[in-house]
Amino acid sequence: MATLRIALLTVRLVMRTKVALFFTFLFPLVFLFAYAGLIAHGKPEVVAYMFGPVVTLNIMGSGFFGLGIQSVMQRERGSLRRYRLAPLGPRTMLLSNLLANYLLQLPTLGLLLLCAVVIFHMPMKIGWATLLILVTVGTFAFAGFGLTIASVANTMQEAQVYNNIVWFALLFLSGVTFPLPMLPRSIQRLAMFFPSTYLVSTFQSTTAQAEPLLKHWPEMLVLVISGFFGLLFAMKLFRWEKEERISTRAKLWSGVFVLPFLVMGVWMNTRANPTAAWSRSYNAISQDSAAGPGSQAEKPNPIAAPAATAQVPNAPAGRFHHSGVYDETRKEFLVYGGFIWDQGTQGTQRVGDVWGWDGNRWQLVADTGVRKIVAPLAFDSKRERTLMFGGSADSGSIDGKLRSLEAGTWRVVKDAPYLAREDASLTYDSKRGRLVLFGGRNDEVLFADTWEYDGSDWKPTFAAGPSLRSAGAAVYDSARSVSVLYGGFRPLAALGDTWEWNGEQWKLVSESGPGPRSWPGLAYDSRRKRTVLFGGEDDKGHFYSDTWAWDGKAWTSIATEGPPARIQFAMAYDSLRDRIVVFGGVNNHPQRILSDLWEFDGTRWTQKQP
């Protein structure tokens, strides 16, 4: 009963102090309105996603500054000395502070929830019991943090230093400020060691995706264990007087507090790998919130009922989401698959034909029966074969099969279900004789991983690199022996960064140039030793028709006139004829599927087929 009486006394003192009232109840609303208004733009589904970080931020603040700093302040001001003569031990004092902190959290949570639901119309996908458990576990865990810091700090200044170091790391590197899928893969791996990551990701899964809390029992267990560790250390190192000091050896023992997070972080990095779940929650709310013509919500098929261009005899039908590559053995620009317009059904359908362009005419190479969209192609010059990876089939199923074009069909050379994806970036590193695969998507999950195929098996690389994305473009620069990656799409944003992979590490080489765009075309001009970019779409639905060149140092605009603006087309460099070839795609003014063929000689574009 003494614990409850002291806790209620502490709550009454807070209620009588205007400054404490403001920071306890009103200040958290500032973050809610900032997150919901500036980041979520008032969209209910996005508000539900951002509600978790807001609550986590409030819980962290109460643990570090409300409980931790206040405990040090009570000791330094001599407030604890008054209780020393009473029949109260350290346990009673600590539990009363812990209970008071929790009781103050509940009305704050109520205010945040009321504003989110009433003002921003946040959908209530989380149950009341789940919400209460999350807040209870989170408050207990971060109280452990605050109490541990208060126990090892000898002075207020020392406590503030410890607080700020831990606070800012958790604030910026764990999804509280920036959604985890937006952060580089290396930061995501580091975030797996942070308790705030566990609380934020669980909140987002349950609040925005309505996932059951039991699915996140490992995270909850670690948070509870850390809270107990913090409470035990605080009891062991409790001091009534500010003159009492903690030895360095005792401070080192408090390092045991981080042991649960180390174990959890290692397990997540090696076994659980929660990045796919993070991406799924992030992508889902992004798709729900996107709207309007040309918006990313309509992808991967941005047209509802287009009018296709007239069919050219003895040539591939107009299409989009197809793939292209230059086959050095056949000496032809190959086009495979994609969506065409079916006049009978008045809708799009996948095709599995392969066409070859030799500079003068089209030739049907094969009708493979394997109908795919967004399945990238690459030419293996060492083994002299055209390869196709992944993609989306008729049923909508996505696989991780690597296929070789042989005798008029696609033969599976490697089936890797763990790599199932579409819209990935694929290049062939001719110097090392390896395929390089990066990113892509599988349903709602975006990827930011890099894999290499050496002719027998796929092998992961663990180098930090570009953020997760699909719809980027990549090509191999044989003069500098690097794979060049440009742009792509992640939810709510097109990307405009340029990366290079040398077989060992990724390097961000430019963040300027053509600007953010998804589905641009890239081709490597080996004669002029430069990478050429054409077309693409920004995140506002604007399609581009400009042409740029990358020389390894800077982007330069080399043509503003040429093919009409488009996305989801095929593009490759014909090294025999020194021409970059572009075929098909889709544009939006007017909205239609294209069947035109263009060639670029390094200076100007020429239309070869209407």
N, C-alpha and C positions, 0 to 999 in steps of 0.2 A: 504493500500500500504506500510505503514511503516513496517508492519509485514513481507511482502514479501521481502523488500529491506534488512532488517536485516538478514533474513534467508539466502538470497543469498550471503550476505557478509560473514556469518559464513561458508557457503559451500566453498567459494573461499579461506578463510583462511585455511581450512582443506586441500584443494588441493595443497596448497603451503608448507605444512609441511610433510616431508618425514615419520616421525614416525606415524603421523595421517593417512597418505595414506596407510601405511603398515597394521596397525591394522583395518582400515576401509574396505579395499578391498582385501588384500592378506591373512591376518590372517584367515578369515573365510574359505578360500580354504584349509587350513591345516586340519581343522576339516572334511571338505567334503572328502578329500583324506584318512584321517584316518578311518572315518566311512565306506566309500565305499570300501576301500582296505582291512582293517584289520578285519572289522566286516562282511561286505557284501561279501567279497572276489570277488568283481567286478561283482557279479551277478545282472543283470539289475533289476529284480523284487525286490530284497532285497535293492538295492540302492534306488528305488522308496519309499520303506518303511522307510529307514533311512534318506531320504531327509528332511522330516518334522522336526525331531529332530535337524538336522544341521541348518535349517533356524530359528527354535525356539531359538536355542542357540545363534545365531547371533542377533536376535531381543532382547533377554533378555540382552545380553551384551551391546547393544546400549542403552537400557533403563536405566540399572543400572550404567554402567561406562561411556558411552558416554554422556548421558543426565544428570543423577543424580549427579555423581561426578563432571562433568564439571560445573554444576550450582553452587555447593558449592565452587569450585575452583575460579570461576569468582567473587563470593562474597568475598572470603578471600583475593584475590589479589587486590581488589578494582576496578575491571573492571566495575562492575555494577554502581559504583559511578559516572562514566563519563556520563552515560545515564540519571542520575537522574534529571539534569537540563533541559534536553530536554523534549518536550511535549509528553513523552512516559510513559505509566502506566505499572503496573505489567502484565496486560493481554497481552499487545503487546510484552513484553519481553519473556514471557512464550510461547506464540503462535509462535513466531519467532524461538525459540529454538526447539520447537516441530516440526515445519515444516522443519527446517534444518535437524533434525534427520531423518525425513521421506524421504527427498530427497536423503540423503546419503544411505538409505536402498535400494532404487530402483536399482542403478547400481550394488550394491553388490549382490542382488538377481539375477540380470541378469547374472553375472559372475558364480554364483553357479549353476544356471540352465544350462548355456552353457556347463560347464564342466561335469555336470551330464549326459546330453544328448549326447554330442559329444564324451567324453572320456569313460564313463561307459555305454553308450547306454540305459540310463534310459527311459522306455516307458512314453510318455507324456499323461497320463490318465486324468489329471486335466486341465480344461479350463483356458484360460488366465484371464478371469474375476474373476473366483473363486480364482485363485492364488493371484490376486491383492487385492481382498477383504480380504483374510486371512492375507496377509502381512500388509495391512492397519490397520485392527482391532488389530492384534497382536502388531504392533508398538505403536499404541495409548494406548493399555492396559498397556504395560510395561513401556511406558513413564510415565503413572500415578504412577507406582511403584517408578520409579527413582525420579520424582518430589516430591512425598510424603516424601521419605527419605531425599531428599535435603532440604525440608521445615522444618522438625522437628530436623535435626541435627544442633547443634550450632557450631561445628568445623569439620574440615576435618577428624580428627581421629574418631570422633563419627560417621560420615557418613560412613566411611569404616567399622566400626564394624557392623552397621545396615545392610549395603550392604552384607557383607560376611555371616551373619547369614541367611538372606533371600535367597541369591544367592545359597549357597550350599544346602539348603533344597530343593529348586526348581530344582537344577541341578541333584541331585541323587535320588530323591523320586517321580519324576513325569513323567518318561519315556523319559527324554531328554538324559540321559546317557545309561540307561538300558531299554529295552522294558518292558512295564508294565506287560505283562503276565509272565515274568520271575521272577517277584518280589513276595514275600509272600503275601497272601491274606490280611493280616493286613496292609501292606504297600500300597496295591492297594486301600484299603478303605481310608487310609489317603490321598492318591494322589488325591482323588475326591474333596478335598478342595483346590487344587492348580491350579492357572490359567494356568501355563505351561502345565498341564495335558490336559486342554481343547484345547489348541492350538496344541499340539503334536498329540493327538488322532484325531482331526479334519483333520489335515494335512495328517495323515496316511490313514484315511478312504477315503479322496478325491484323494490323490495322488497315493496310491497303489491299492485302490479298486474302484475308480471312482464313489464313492457315491455322491449324490447331496448335496450341501452345506446346503440346507434348512433342511436337516435331523439333522443338528447340530445347529439349531437356538438358543436353550437355552444357549449353551456354548458361542456362538458369542454375545448374548445379555449381558451376565454377563461380558464378557471382555470389551464391550463398556461402560457399566455402571461403571466398575472399573476405566476406563480411565477418564471418566467425574469426578468421585469422586476425583481422583488424581489431576486433573487440578483445580478443585474448591478449594481443600485444599492448593495447591501451590499458588493460587491467594490470598487466605485468609491469609496465613502465609508468604507471600513474604517479603523479607528484602533486602534493598539496601546495608546496611553496615554490616560488620562482627561483629561489637560491639553490634548490636541488638541481643537480646537473646529471645528464645522461652520458655515460662513457661512449667512446668511439666503438668499442667492442659491442655494446648493447645496440648501438645504431646499426651495425653490420648484421646483427641477428634479425633485425626487422626486414632484411632483404628476403627472408623466407616468405614474406607476404606476397611477393610477385611469383612464387613458384606455381600456383595454379594457372596463372596466365601463360607462363612459359610452356607448361605441359599442353594447355589448350591450343596455343599458337602452333606448336610443333605438330600436333595432331591435325589441326585444320590445314596446315600447309602440305602435309604428306598424305593424309587419308581423306579427310572430309571435303576439302577444296570448296568452300561455300560461294565462290565467285559467281558460279552459274545461278545460284538462287538470288544473289544480290542483283545480278543483271536481269533476271526474270521479273522481279518486283519493279525495278527501275523502268524496264522496257514496257511493261504492262501499263503503267500509269502514263507513260509518254505517249503510247498509242491511243489510250483513251482520251487524252487531252488534246491531241492534234485534231485539226479539222480544216475543212475548206479545200477548194480545188488545188491540186498540185501539192497538197500537204503530205507529210511523211506518213500520216495515218493510212493513206491509200496505197502505200507501197506494200509488196513489190509490184503490183499491177496498177498503175496510176490512171488507167483509162477504163471507162465503163462501157461505152458503146461507140468506138471510134469508126471513122470511115477510112479504110485502108486505101493506099495508093493503088493505082491500076497495076495489075499483074503484068510483068514483062515476060514474053515467051522465052522458054528455055533458060530461066533464071530463077533463083530462089524467091519465094513469096516474101512480101514485106513482113517484117517481124521485129520483135524487141525481146530483151532479156536473153538473147542468143550469145554465142561466144565466137571468138575468132583467133586465128594464129597463122603464122607463115610456116608452111611445111617446106623445109629446106631440101628434102628429098624429092618431093613432087614438084617443087618450084611453083607452088600455088598458095594463094591466100585462101584458107579454109574457113568456112562458116558452118556452125553446127547449132541445131536445136532452136529453142526459143518459143515465144508465143506468136502465132499467126491469127488472122481474123477468119473465122468460119462463117461464110455467108448463110449456110444452112441453119445453123443454130443461133446465128447473130450473137456470137460470143467468141472469146479467145480459146484456143486450144494449143497444147504442146505438140511439137513435132520433133522427129528424130533424124531428119535428113542432114547430110553433109554435102556441101557444095564447094567447088574449087574455082578460083578466078586466076587466070594466068596472064592477065593484062589485056586480053582480047575478047575472051568469051568465058561464060560460066559452063561448068560441067558437073553433073550430079555424080558425086564420088560414091555415095552409099545412102541407102535408106535403112538405117540401122535398127529401127524398131525400139531403140532406147530413147524415149522422149523426155527431154530434160530442159529446164530453164536454169539460168544463173549457175551453170556448171563450167568453171574456167578451164581453158585449154593451155597447154604448153608443149613446145617441141623439144624432145630429148635428142640433142644432136649427137651424143655419144652412141646411143642405141638406134638412132635414126627412126624415131617413132613419135607420133602425135599422141599426147596423153590428155585425158579428161578426168576431172576430179569432182566427186560429190554432186550437188545440185538437187533440184526438186523434181520428182517424177509426177506422172499422171495422177496418182492417188494423193499427191501432196506429201508423200513420204520423202524424207531426206536421208541420204546414206553417206558413208565415208569410203566409197569404193573408188579406187584408182583404175582407170580403164585405158587400154591401148587400142588405137584404130588399126585393125588388121583384117584383111580379106572382107571388107565391106561391113564389118560389125565392130562393136566395142567389146573387147575381151578384158575381163577383170584380171588385173595383175596383182592387186592387193586390196583386200577388204578390211577396212579399219573402222568398225562401228563406233568406236570411241571418238572418231574424228568427224562424225556425221555433221554436215553443214552445207550451206549454200552461200552464194555471193561472197566467197572468200577471194583473197588475192593469191595468185599462183605464178611463180616464175621458175625458169630453169637456169641454174648457175652452171654455165658451160665450163668454167675453169675447174670447178670441183666435182662436176658431174652429178649434181644434186638438184632435186626439186625443192623449192622453198614455198611453204604454205603459211599464210598469216591470216588471222581474223576470220570474218564471216559470221553467219548466224544460223541458229537452228530453232525454228519457231520464234519464241520471244527472247531467246538467249543470244547475246552478242559475245564474241570471243576476242581475246587480245593475245593469243598464244602463237608461238612460232614453231613449226615442225619442218624437218628435212627428210626427204626420201632418197636413200643412197642406192636404189636399184633393187633392194631386197626388203627393207622395212622402214617404217616411219620412226624417227627419233626426235624427242622433244628437245628444245633448247630452253634454257631457263634465264636467258638474258632479259633484263628490263628493256622495254621498248615502247612502241606506240600504244595508245589507249585502245580499249575495245571499240570495234567498228565493223561495219560491213559496207559494201558498195564502194570500196576504195579501188584504186588502180595501181598495178605494179608491173614493172618491166626490168629486165636485166641489162645493166650497162657493162658490156664486155670490155670496154677500154679501161674502166676503173675497177672492174671486178666487184661490183656491188649491185644488189637489188634495190631499186628505187620504188618507194611507196608514196603515193600522194592521196590526200583527202579521204573521203568516205563519209559515212553517216553513222551517228549515234543518236539516240532519242533526243528530239528537240533541237538538234544542231547538226549542220553539215560541218566538215572539217577541212582545213586548208593548210595542214602541215606537211612537210616533206621529210621523209626518213630514208636512211640507207642502211642496208644489212650487208656486212662484209664476211659473213660466215661465222663470226664470233660474237659480234655485238651490234645493236642498233644505235644509230646516231641521228639525232634531230638536227638536220642541216639547214632548214629554212621554215619560217612561219609567215613568209610573205610571198607575193607573186600572184597567181591566178585568183586567189581568194577561196573561201570555203565552198566546196561543192562535192556532191555525191554522184556516182556513176560517170566520172570523166573517162575519156579514153587516153591510154598511154601507149607509145610505141618508141622503140629505141632506133634512132637513125645512126647506123654504124659508120656510114661514110662521113658524116659531119660530127660524129662523136657527141651526140646530144640526145636527150629524152624529149619527146614532143608530146604535148598535152592538147586535147581538143574537147570542147563541150562540157557537159555536166549540168548540175542543178544545185542552186543554193537552198538554204533552209526556208526561204520565203516563196519557193515555187518558181523562181526565175530560171529559165533554161539559157545556156550560153552557146555561142557559135564562134568563140574566139580561139586562137591557136597560140600556144606558148612553147618555149624551149628552155630546158634546164641543162646547163653545162657543167654541173657539179659545184657551182659557186653561187649562181643567181638565176632567177627566172627572167626571161625576156619575151615580150609580146612580139610575135613574128608574122601574124596575119590576123586581120579583123574581118576580112571577107572570105567567103567560102561556103561550106555546107550550111543549111539552115540549123538553127539551134536544136539540140536533141539530147536524149539520155538513153541508156540501155542499148547501145549499139556495139558493133564489132569493129576493132581497129588493130592493125598490125603493120609492120614494115616489111616490104618486099625487097630484100637485099639484092636480088638479081637485077631488078629494074630500077632500083633506087627510088622507090615510091612508097609513101604511107597510104594505106587503103582504109577507107571507112565505108561500112555498109549498114543500112537500116537504122533501127531505133524508133523512138517515138518523140514527137514534139507536141507543143501545147498551143500554138497559135497559127493555124487552127489545130485542134487536137486530132492526131491521126498517126497510124502506123506507117513507117517509111520503108520504101524499097529501093531508094536511090543509092548509087555507088559513086564515090568520090576518091580522087587521088591527089596527093600533095607531093610536089617535087622539091620541097625545101624552101620554096619561095611563094608559090601560089597553088590554089586548089583548082582542080579541073573535074567537072562532072562527067562521068563515063556512062552512067545509066540513069534515066529519069526515075 
